[in-house]
Amino acid sequence: MSSSRIEIFKQILETDPGNGNVLFGLAKEYEKAGLNEKLIETLTRYLASSDDEGNAYGMLASAYEKSGDRIKAREVYQRGIEAALAHGHPSMAEEYRQTMASEY
């Protein structure tokens, strides 16, 4: 169950708060559980300490969209485009560009 996985990730973070893999895993669990505020908080923390290739930016932008903050979502999509291109993921960058073009 999702809540038990959330608790496991939180316990691991108590002893290793900077573990990017665990932060990303926790964010995925928050996403599955529909806990948007926790998702935003966790992804923001993850992105502050990890060199993400673009995926987390898309998740974060989507969370901001769901919370009604389209300006922040657009900013995050732009950062995601830059990260995706820097890591050799042009199709991800294009997906984010298309999302911004069609929804903003």
C-alpha positions in Angstrom: 0.0 0.0 0.0 1.1 3.5 -0.8 1.0 4.9 2.7 3.4 2.2 4.0 5.8 3.0 1.2 5.6 6.6 2.1 6.4 5.8 5.7 9.4 3.6 4.7 10.8 6.4 2.5 10.3 9.0 5.3 12.1 6.7 7.7 15.1 6.3 5.4 15.2 10.1 5.0 15.5 10.5 8.7 18.9 8.9 8.6 19.9 10.0 5.1 18.1 13.3 4.3 20.0 14.1 1.2 19.4 10.8 -0.6 18.1 11.9 -4.0 16.8 8.4 -5.0 14.7 8.2 -1.9 13.4 11.7 -2.3 12.4 10.9 -5.9 10.8 7.7 -4.7 8.8 9.5 -2.0 7.7 12.1 -4.6 6.4 9.3 -6.8 4.4 7.8 -3.9 2.9 11.3 -3.1 2.0 11.6 -6.8 0.2 8.2 -6.8 -1.6 9.1 -3.5 -2.7 12.5 -4.9 -0.9 14.4 -2.2 -0.1 17.4 -4.3 1.3 19.8 -1.6 3.6 17.0 -0.4 4.6 16.3 -3.9 5.6 19.9 -4.6 7.5 20.1 -1.3 9.4 16.9 -2.0 10.2 17.6 -5.6 11.4 21.1 -4.7 13.7 19.5 -2.1 14.9 16.9 -4.6 15.7 19.4 -7.3 17.6 21.6 -5.0 20.1 18.8 -4.4 20.0 16.6 -7.5 21.0 16.8 -11.1 17.7 15.7 -12.6 17.5 14.9 -16.3 14.1 16.4 -16.8 11.5 14.0 -15.5 11.1 15.6 -12.0 10.6 18.9 -13.6 7.6 17.6 -15.6 6.2 16.0 -12.4 6.6 19.3 -10.5 5.1 21.4 -13.3 2.1 19.1 -13.4 1.7 19.4 -9.7 1.7 23.2 -10.0 -0.9 23.0 -12.7 -3.1 20.9 -10.5 -2.7 23.5 -7.7 -3.7 26.3 -10.1 -0.4 28.0 -10.3 0.1 28.1 -14.1 2.8 30.7 -13.9 5.0 28.5 -11.7 4.2 25.5 -13.8 5.4 27.3 -16.9 8.7 28.3 -15.2 9.3 24.7 -14.1 8.5 23.4 -17.6 11.1 25.8 -18.9 13.7 24.5 -16.4 12.7 21.0 -17.4 13.4 21.8 -21.1 16.8 23.1 -20.2 17.6 20.0 -18.1 16.3 17.6 -20.7 18.4 19.2 -23.4 21.5 19.3 -21.2 21.2 15.5 -20.6 20.5 14.5 -24.2 16.7 14.1 -24.0 15.3 16.2 -26.9 12.0 14.3 -27.1 11.3 15.2 -23.4 12.1 18.8 -24.1 9.8 18.8 -27.1 7.0 17.2 -25.0 7.3 20.0 -22.5 7.4 22.7 -25.2 4.2 21.2 -26.8 2.5 21.2 -23.4 3.4 24.8 -22.8 2.2 25.8 -26.4 -1.1 24.0 -26.1 -2.0 24.8 -22.5 -0.6 28.3 -22.0 
